[in-house]
Amino acid sequence: MSRSILTLILLAALGGCSTLPRDGPSSKAVDRGAATPDSLGGYALVQLDYAVSERVKAIPPRFLGSLADATSSAPLDVIGVGDVLAVSVFEPSGALFGRGVSNGAATGAVAGVQGGGQTLPGLVVDRDGHVGVPFGGRVRVLGLTPPEASDAIRRALVGKVGNPQVTVAVAQNNSNTVTVLGDVRQPGRAPLNVNADRILDVLAAAGGSPRAVEDAIVNIQRDGRTFSAPLSAVTTDVAENVRLRRGDVVNVTFRPRRYSTFGALGAVRQTDLPPGAPLSLTGALGVAGGLDSNSANARRVMVFRFERPEVAQALGLTQAPTPRGVPVVYQLDLAEASGFFIASNFEIQADDVVYAPRAGAAEARKFFEFVQTITRVVYDVSVTSALNID
């Protein structure tokens, strides 16, 4: 009876070998998948040598999106709703604004001429674009520059004030602002002016992002459209440091660049790419603890990647691209000394999967260990049955 149970269990195990626990596909399974590149989920299999690594390096990676189309030429020195204006009026007679003086004894006086000056309390531009000026009534200043607003208020005072002289300055800039959100140290509203109207000016005013520039994405939302680019591009490309427009929403999002390690390695995990200098395949293997000396197939270390179409073209690949890129599996022979030089020249990119399959002998050993586990169960069943019979 025990022999029958053992036979049945072994047959079931052999029939379900494809479901045996493993760290990932075998080398043969990878080869089979690459044999039909036109099938759904197919990929190109590329032997990684020094020439291939040089071709990949020769085409620098493109950053995601661009802010260049979001640059604005709208003026930022015009008055808007909610702005607070500082209005100063100088009146030679001093009858209405200030008291009469002579010989420049009072602020605003001109030597030898009677007159006086007064700075009005802050005037807020109402929702209709007007400010209320004593003796001048409601004056429309919306869309005017401060010199133009000065002239408008002066005209409103003519006939009521003798030869008035008016100056206007924006005391509080509440309309020419943008909203800064997301992964910055001080989110909120940031004012724009003619000397600080670019994306880096606004981010600096918000304290910057605590993330590495390679991991931060800058998004500008305007009129139902969104423009995006990595912060690393904004800090290095002048064309990406665009001028903003009032009402823009700047949202900085954190998008970490990570790669994964699987298979017969010292660590199976997802790891963040370091900021600054690139990480080589040698470095990634070192971070993962290296190959498992007892089970790894050093001749078939692999990197799974959605490659950029221009790189695939440079490599002569005909694999059809997907929305994420051309699926490619690079395989490297680390059993040869030259493999380490090649690995040092091959840069890991975000979303790469580094995989070390198990050697055939290790797979066989795993199977026999599984069989031994089953036979031990059968042995226990046999002993129990014998005890029950006795």
PyMOL commands that set and color helices and strands:
alter all, ss='L'
color gray80, all
select helices_A, chain A and resi 2-15+17-19+27-34+50-58+68-70+146-157+199-205+213-215+231-236+238-240+281-287+298-300+309-314+338-345+360-389
alter helices_A, ss='H'
color red, helices_A
select strands_A, chain A and resi 44-47+84-91+116-119+123-124+130-133+137-140+165-172+177-182+188-191+216-222+225-230+249-254+258-263+269-272+301-307+326-332+353-356
alter strands_A, ss='S'
color yellow, strands_A
deselect
rebuild
show_as cartoon
